[in-house]
Amino acid sequence: MQNRSNEYRMSRPQTEPDLWWQEGVLYQIYPRSFFDSSGDGVGDLAGIISKIDYLSSLGISGIWLSPIYPSPMKDFGYDISDYLDVDPTFGDLSTFDRLLSELHSCGIKLIMDLVPNHTSDRHEWFIEASSSITSPKRNFYIWADPGPDGGPPNNWKASFGGSAWTYHEPTGQYYLHSFLPEQPDLNWRNPEVADAIRDVMRFWFDRGVDGFRIDVVHMLAKDPELKDDPPDNPFAHVLSRPEVHDYVRLLRATADEYEGRMLVGETFVLDVDYLLEFYGNGADELHLAFNFPFALCGWNARYMAKILERTLEKIPAGARPCFMFSNHDLPRHPRRFGEASIKPAAVLLLSLPGTPFVYMGEEIGMTGKTPPKERLLDPGGRDGARTPFQWNRSPNAGFCPPDIEPWLPVSDDYESVNVEVEETDPSSTLSLYRRMISYRNGSAALKRGSYSPLRIEDKLWVFTRKADDDEVLVAVNMSDEPADVDLSSAFANPLRVAVSSLRELEGSVISQDIQIPPNSALVAEPVASEASS
Ligand code: NOJ
């Protein structure tokens, strides 16, 4: 066991280790932006190791680490040139092993990012495949002859703009890339591709990783007839291809070769019913599928509740929903929901049924403003979500040495929004996340309880969560006005506020007629049940 400093107050222990992904809170680290230990302005694995006490203090059960593999970094690591190593920017395999073992010794699991839809054009498979039309690896990728006019084979568009096809002069064919031309799509119709990716999974599972987040898992299958997409649906060629489920089942079967591993999918689709198909029968596809419709429907209780309720109704028995508000691809949610939402959104996210993911920096209220034009780097315009983590009020927010230019500029609110300042302030966003995660870790109702709506309006969401005789009330007021709520139909006894976005309300006893202050949220438990426990 490490002798760790007391720099950070330790949270209550995490939830049961073997229920880490069902009942725990998970946390996404975008490694370029977390902590730079080497002084080159880019975050690295040794930097994460040096912050394990902080991670532990949050009370999280696991981390999803965005890609750390060797990469030309055209898409900042989602263009992988070697699935079985670590990019020198981040460290090496032995540093990775140290990170994994130190996380495990603190009871924190590690989920790697698996990018099975495409490689970098610098990957040895693509170099080989593009060496000749008869290369044994040719069929690892999707090639097609030019269209009748000599142009691309069809009208498919790449996600970052332009055609999804790039002409490869030496062999006279086009190759498909759903993202950048430097990210050729793998051909999942070729069973050798599945075998190769399954071996990648085994390599990391054998090293001890606990799961994978699977990049654009819903896009693995493409229309083999290469038909044009209709103008109103530029993703028709990847959506509703039943074969995708065969591929996901193969990935799941690989995870099931090992004990207790988990797959969470980047199911970036807006139709809930379609998204839930990626859970298969509840035991043969993904363990978790990120609920993008929920994250993207807006700060509106009616819309959110509708999606949650549909999710609960349609999800296979025994499977768990998976919620987040932010990640490295989306503008951080305070930009989309408004900054007044920061604290109530924390209480809501951590009170929902299912597994919540917190995106690094959200727990200190980072807002993710877009950096100035001349500092933008990302082909997808997502730089705002990726600015360096704010550790303290020193220059560069303590992310990298003060005399080094960080790879993206630090947000200019870092003097007030940072770990060091919030650490000592009980009413800070960081303190709220810690209290809320700690409370959730000890609450059967929040971890695995049922959900019952009590009142839903555009800007008001009141519901209960119940597991056996443990019941809690969750009330979220998203509006600028106070909201009066009558709880008499649901609770016979008064309630005590266990956690609130307004710290001063915690511990207070509320009656059946309560007023929820503007832009606030609370979790309360019946007084009697607390007294009898
Ligand atoms: C989704 C990833 O999260 C994103 O960052 C990346 O650009 C694309 N997939 C392509 O890998």
Residues whose N, C-alpha, C, O or C-beta is under 5 A from the ligand:
A	BS01	NOJ	D75 Y78 F179 D215 V216 D329
